[in-house]
Structure formats: C-alpha cells, structure tokens
C-alpha cells in the first residue's frame, strides 16, 4: 500500500504567509521565503520517511511546484 502524497501549499492567507497541509494551516511566517523554507524542510523529512511530498506555491488559482520528491 502506498503512502498518501503530502502536499505543502504555501499561500498568503488572512494577511500572513502560511502553509496548508490537509486543510490545516501552519504559521504565520514573516515572509514567503520563510514559509517556503519551512515547507521544503518538512517535505524533505516526509520524503525521507517514505511519503511522496511536494511544496506548492499558490498564486491566485494556480499552483507552482517549488520542490517535489515525485518523479514525472
């Protein structure tokens, strides 16, 4: 059985940068860069634990993949 894909979504929410994972918000972070760094560090750890993981930046209704452990 494969593990679920952990998608760490970095977004600006309620006036602050936050990370959304499974519809739960983490943060706030002072800057986008700080949120991305935290999400990437956590995603790498999840990947090392066997989870497929990605960090996505939400831009309006679009998403930009910033880091992923999943091969195309």
C-alpha positions in Angstrom: 0.0 0.0 0.0 1.4 3.4 -1.0 1.5 6.3 1.4 -0.6 9.4 0.7 1.1 12.4 -1.2 1.9 15.1 1.3 1.3 18.5 -0.4 2.6 21.5 1.4 0.8 24.5 -0.1 2.4 27.9 0.7 -0.1 30.8 0.4 -0.9 34.3 1.6 -3.9 33.8 3.9 -5.6 36.3 6.3 -2.8 38.8 5.8 0.1 36.4 6.5 2.1 33.7 4.8 1.0 30.2 5.9 1.4 26.6 4.9 -1.7 24.4 4.3 -1.4 20.7 4.7 -4.6 18.6 4.6 -6.7 21.7 5.1 -4.9 22.7 8.2 -3.0 26.0 8.4 0.5 26.3 9.9 2.3 29.6 10.6 2.2 32.5 10.3 5.5 33.2 8.7 7.0 36.7 8.3 7.8 36.2 4.6 7.0 34.0 1.7 10.7 32.8 1.7 10.4 31.7 5.4 7.2 29.8 4.7 8.8 28.1 1.6 11.9 27.2 3.6 9.8 25.6 6.4 7.6 23.7 4.0 10.5 22.4 2.0 12.4 21.3 5.1 9.3 19.5 6.3 8.5 18.0 2.9 12.1 16.6 2.7 11.7 14.9 6.0 8.4 13.4 4.9 10.0 12.1 1.8 12.8 10.6 3.8 10.1 8.8 5.8 8.7 7.3 2.6 5.9 9.7 1.8 5.7 11.3 -1.7 5.9 15.0 -0.9 5.7 18.3 -2.8 5.9 22.0 -2.0 3.5 24.2 -4.0 3.2 28.0 -4.1 -0.4 29.1 -4.6 -0.7 32.1 -6.9 -4.4 33.1 -7.2 -6.0 29.9 -8.5 -2.7 28.5 -9.9 0.0 26.4 -8.3 3.7 26.5 -8.9 5.7 23.4 -7.8 8.7 24.6 -5.9 10.0 21.2 -4.8 8.9 17.6 -5.2 10.2 14.1 -4.4 7.9 12.7 -7.1 9.4 11.8 -10.5 7.5 12.8 -13.6 
